[in-house]
């Protein structure tokens, strides 16, 4: 589980790094556009053309970094879901084992406490599932072309 948590952290970190690179490319593109204007004002069309090619390349790189960031983020969300589901499944297994023993004893107080615990586990699962669904829909929105 700690290995998976480490992988999850690395995925999230990679997504942020890709996003930063995208923003850096956006800044470079703007700088190249400013250089285009200066070259045109000086009447140097060849230099303006070179800066235009650089601006286009930076724009494409920014889009590629952003696309990759969204894809890595989506994978991270799926890993998070798997980790969460794994934890919940283990918790549920423990509760079910407790239920077997408690139901055999027919102690109503224990059965009631166990039911409370079981319901709490399901509420936690619902909240975590909703968070994962929200994250996945946001991520999917980012990767879907307009």
N, C-alpha and C positions, 0 to 999 in steps of 0.2 A: 504493500500500500504506500509506503514512503517513497518507493521508486516511482510509482504512478504520480504521487503528489509533486515530486521533483520534475517529472516530465511535463506535468500540467503547468508548473511555474515557468519552465523553459519555453513552452509553447506560447504562453501569454507574453513573456518577455520578447520573444521573437516577433510576435504580432505588433507589439509596440515599437520595436526597432524598425520594422518594415514601414510602419506608419510615419515614423520620424524621417526615414529616408525619402518617403514620398513628399513630405513637406519641404525637405531640403531641395529636392528637384524642382518643386514649385517655385521656390525662391530663385533658384538658378535660372529658370525659364523667364521669370520677370526681369532679372538682371540682363539676360540676353536680349530681351525685347527693348530694354532701354538702350542697349548698345546698337540695336538696329536703327532706332530713331536718330541717334547721334551720327551714325554712318550715312544715313539718307540725307540728313541736314548738311553734311559735308560733301554730299554728292558722290560718295564712294559706294557704288552699288555692289561691287564684288565682296567687300567686307560686310555689307548689310546682308547679303545672301548667306555668307558663312555663319553670321550670328543667327539668322533665321533657321538655318539647318540645326544649329545647336539648340535653339529654343524648342524646335519640334522634337528633337531627341530627348530633351529634358522633360517635356510634357508627356511623351510616351513612357519614359522611365517612371515618372510620378504615378501614372495610371497603373503600370505594372506592379509597382511596389504596393499601391493601395489595394489592388486586386489580390495580391499574394497575402497581404496582411489580413484581409477579410477571410480568405480561405483558411489560413492558420488559426484565426480566431474561431472559425466554425468548428475546426477539428478540436480545439481546446474546449469548446462548449460540449462537444460530444464526449470527450474524455471526462469532463466534469460530471456529466450525466451518468456515465458508467461508474465512476467512483461513488457518486451519491447513491445510485441504485444498489451497488455492492454493499455499502454500509447499511442501507435500509433492509436489504435482503437478510443480512446477518442478524440485524436486530429482530426482524420478524421471526427468523428461525428460532432465536432464543425465546421469544414470547410464546411461540407455538409449543415448544418443549415445556415451558412453564405451565401452559394451559393444560396439557395432558396430565401432568402431575396434580395440578390443582383441581381439575374436574374429577379426577379419580377420588380425591379426598372429600369432595362435595362440601368444602368449607365455603359458605356463601361470601364471607368477608374477603377471603383470598380471591375468589372468583371475581368479585366486584372490583377489587384493586387491579387485578390482571386485565379486566376489560378496559378500565381507565387507561392503563398503560398501552394497551393495544390500539385504542382509539387515538391516543396521543401520537403513536408511531405513524398512523395513517394521516393525521393532520400534518405532521412534519413532512411526510412523503408528498402530500398534495402541494404544500408550499414550495418545496424544492422542485417538484415537477413543473409547477407554474413558472418559477424563475427560469428554469432551463428552456421552457417553451418560449418565453419572452426573449431570452438571449438568442435562441436559434432563429426566431422570426426576424429580429433586428439584424442578425448576421446575414441571413438570406436576402433581406432587403438590400444590403450593401452590395451583394454579389450579383444581383439581378440587374441586367441592363434596362435602362428606361425605354 
